[in-house]
Amino acid sequence: MPRTWSFFLIFLLLIPGLNLSAQEEDEEPDQLPIESEWYDFYAAPYTRGDRTFNISLGLVMPTVFGGIDDNRHGLSMGGTGSLAFNYFLGPNIFLGGEFGGMFAGTRRGNMLYIVPFGLKAGYQFINGRFEFPVSFLVGAAPQRYIEHGYFGLFIKPGASVFWRYNPDWSFGLNTNWWLVPQWPANGNNAFGNFLELSLSARFHF
């Protein structure tokens, strides 16, 4: 009889240990994928074929204008927006296209409209969740001021900083320089320069 009680007590002591081991084995598979996903997210956020779609809104400010007497262009601060698509050739290099627009008023109440579009190439530096793309866009831009119209070259170098919120979305700030030359038939050439400050949301797919 005492031997029977001894076996019974040993059996009771072993049951909690068996349950604990089973519980730990059940918990491990749920935890490992989470750790693995975050590790992959930091280690290789971009591969060949990854794409981003950007939506940007912000301000554009006239700066230095050439070919205009005393730099009296009369333009005030305006607004701008753009849509862009980027295709990554590898972890850092990307190609893409962009379509946008801007408006700016004058002291006399008139409006200047520019609708640029073009192709761009860039390189992106990455540090953890922070991404720093630099790009150079070359394209063209229809321009309209009162009854005057012009279609010409458009160049936009720029740099940005983005914070990767999750694998699908990142948010950031853009600083771009607009170079808008005009070479009309009458020979009154002009060179407009604008500074763009804008906010962006990027969708990664």
N, C-alpha and C positions, 0 to 999 in steps of 0.2 A: 504493500500500500504506500509507504513513503516513497518508494521508487517511482510509482505512478504519479504522485504529486510533484516529484522533481521534474519529470518529463513535461508535465503540464505547465509548470512555472517557466521552464526554459522556452516552451512554445509561445507563451504570452509575451516573453521578453523579445523574441525574434520578430513578432508581427509588426511592431512599430518600425523597426529597421527596414523590413521588407517594403512597407508602404512608403517610407521616406525615399528609399532608393527608386521605387517605381515613379514617385512624384518628380524626383529630380530628372529621371530619364525622359519623362513626358514634357518637362519644361524646357529642356535644352533645345529640341528641334524648333520651338516657337521663338527662341531668342536668337539662334544662329542666323536665320535669314535677315533679321533686322540689322545685325552687325555687318553682315556681308554686303547688304545694299548700301550702307553708308560708306563702307570701305571702297566699293566700286565707284560710287559717286565722286569721291575725292580723288581717287587714283587716276581715272581716265574719263573725264567728263566729255571729251570730244573724240570722235573717230572719223575717218573718211566717210562722207555721205551724210553726216549730221547737218541739220538745217535749222535756221532760226527765222522767225518772222517778227519784225520790229514795228511798233507803233510809237511815234514821237510827237510831242506837242511842246511848244515853247515860245521864246521871244527871239527876235532878230533885230540887231541894232546897226544902223549905218555907221561906218568908221571913216576911212580915208577914201576920197574920190579923186581920180586923176582926170585931167581934161576939162574940168569945170572951174571957172574963174573963182579964185579965193575959196574953193571947196564949198561953194554955197549950193548944196543940193536941196536943202529945205526939207529933208525927210526926217521923220520922227521914228521912235521905236515902234515896231510892228509885231505881228504874230506869224508863226510858222507851224507846219505840221508835215509829216511824211510817213510813208509806208515803205518798208525795205525787206528784202529777202536775201539771206546769206547761205552759201553752201560751203561747207568745210572740206578742204582737200586733205586735211590731216589734223593733228591736235591743235595747231595754231593758225594755219594759213586758210583764208577764206576768200571767195569771190561772191559777188552779188549784184543786185540792181536796186534802184531806189526811185521813187516818184513822190514829189512833194509840192508844196506851194507856200507862198508868203504874201503878206500885204503890209503896206506901211503908208501912213498918211503924211501930208505936207502941211505946212503952216497955213496954206490957203484953203485947206479942206479937200484937196484932191487925193487920189489914191494911186499908188504904184502896186502892180501885181506881177509876180514872177512865179512861173510854174516849172521848176527844174526837174529833169529826169536824167538818169545815166547809169553807167556801170562802174563798179568799184572793186578794189582789191584791198586786203588788209591782213594784219597780223595781230593775234590776240595773246597777251601775256596773262598767265593764270597764277594766282596765289590763294590756295584754299578756296573759299567761296567767292573771292573777289576776282573779277575778270576785267582786263584793260585792253579793249580793242582799239587799234589805230587804223585808219583807212584813208584811201585817196580815191575820190570819185571824179570822173570826167564824163560830161554829157552836154546837153543843150537845154535852153530855157526860153520859151515864149515870154515876152515882157509887154506890159501894157500900162500906159500912163495917159490919161484923158483920151485923146483921139490918136495918140502916137503908139505904134506897135513896132516890136523888134524881135527877131529870133536869132539867137547866137550862142556862143560857147559858154559853158558853165563848168567851173572847177570848184571842188569842195574837199579839202583835206580836213581831218578831224580826229579827235580822241575822245574816249568815253571811259567811264568806270561803272561796272555793274556788280550787283550783289545777287548771288544765286540763291533764290528763296527755296527752290526745290528742283528736282530734275526737269520739271516742265516750264518753270517761269523764272525770270530774273528781271531786276529793275535797276535803272541807272540814270546817270547824268551824262549828257553829250555837250561837247564844246567843238563847234565847227566854224571854219572860216570860208565864207563865200567870196569867190572872185567872179565878177560878172562884167566882162569887157563888152564894149559896143564899138563896132566899126561900120557906121552907116555910110551910105553912098555919098553923102555931102562932105565927108571927110572930117566931121566934128567927132572925133573919137573920144570915148570916155571909158574909164575903168572904175567900176563900183566895187567896194569891199564892205562886206557885212560880217558881223559876229553873231553866231547863233548859240544860244543856251537853251537846252531843251531836256525834258524828262522822257524816258523811254520804258516801255514794257516789252520784253522779248519772250516769245513762245518757242520752246525748243522741241523739235520733233525729228 
